[in-house]
């Protein structure tokens, strides 16, 4: 008897079984879902990486500024927060240089 092929849902495989927020979900629901994907970081951990201004932003806004998807940002944050901190610092330094040039 031939084996049945398994269908893999791409959305679930990419997040290791964790649910992504629905498109029509509220901002609070999306933020909560992304926080779960990022490993439920504490306020201190998020502030340490993104600073006070970055802490006030949503996961979607932070990802937008870094030019990546929120899911990718959460995965990176969970795997290596120091790397995300470095990317965020480079982004803020770049903005300061542009502001000084004007």
N, C-alpha and C positions, 0 to 999 in steps of 0.2 A: 504494500500500500504506500503511495507516495506521501511525503510529509506535506502538511499544509504550510503555506508561506505565512509568515507573520507580518501584519501591517504595523508599521511604526509611525506613530503620530509625531510629526516633526516638532511641534510646539512643546510636547511633553518631553521628548528626548533631549531637546536643547536645554531644558531647565532641570533635568534630573528628577522628573516627577512632580515638581512644584508647579502650582497653577499660576498662569499669567493673568493679569487683570483683563476683564472684558473691555472692549472698545468703548462701550457706553457706560462704563462704571463711573462712579463719582470720583472726584479727585482724592478724597480721603481713602476710598477703597483701593485706588491705584497705588497710592503712597504706602498703604499698609502691605499690599502684595509685594511691592518692590523691596520694602524693608525686610520682609520674610526671605526674599531671594538673596538679599545681601547678608543674610545670616543674623538678622535681628540685632544690628549694632546699637550700642548705647549712645546716648547724647554726647558723651565725652569722646567716644571713638569717632563719631561723625564730625564733631567740631575739631578734633585733632587733625583730621584729613582735609576738611574743606574750609576750616576757619569759621568765624562767626557769621560772615555774610553767606558762605556756602551752606551753612547749616539751615539757614532760613529758606533756602531754595528747595524745590521738590526734586525727587530723583530724576524726573523727566527733564526739568530745567538744567540740572547739573550735567546730565548726559548730553543735552543739546549743546551746552557750552563746550564740552569736550569733543563734540562731533561724533558721538557713538550712540548706540541704542541704550535705553534704560536697562534692558536685560543684560547687555554686555557690561555696563557699568557695575551692576550688582554682582555679576560673576567676578569681575576684576577686583572689586572691593572685598569680596569674601575671600578670594584666593591670595591677594597681595595688596593690602591697604597702603603700604609704603609706596608702591608703584603709582597708585592712583593719586596719592599725596604729591608725588613728584610731578605728575602730569598737571594737576590742578595748580601747583606753584608756578610751573612754566607758563600756564595760561594767564595767571594774574600778573606775572612779571612782564609778559608780552603786552598786556593792556596798559600797564604803567608806562612802559617805554613809548607806546603810541601817544598816550596822554601828555607825556613830557615833550614829545616832538612837536606837538601843536602849540 
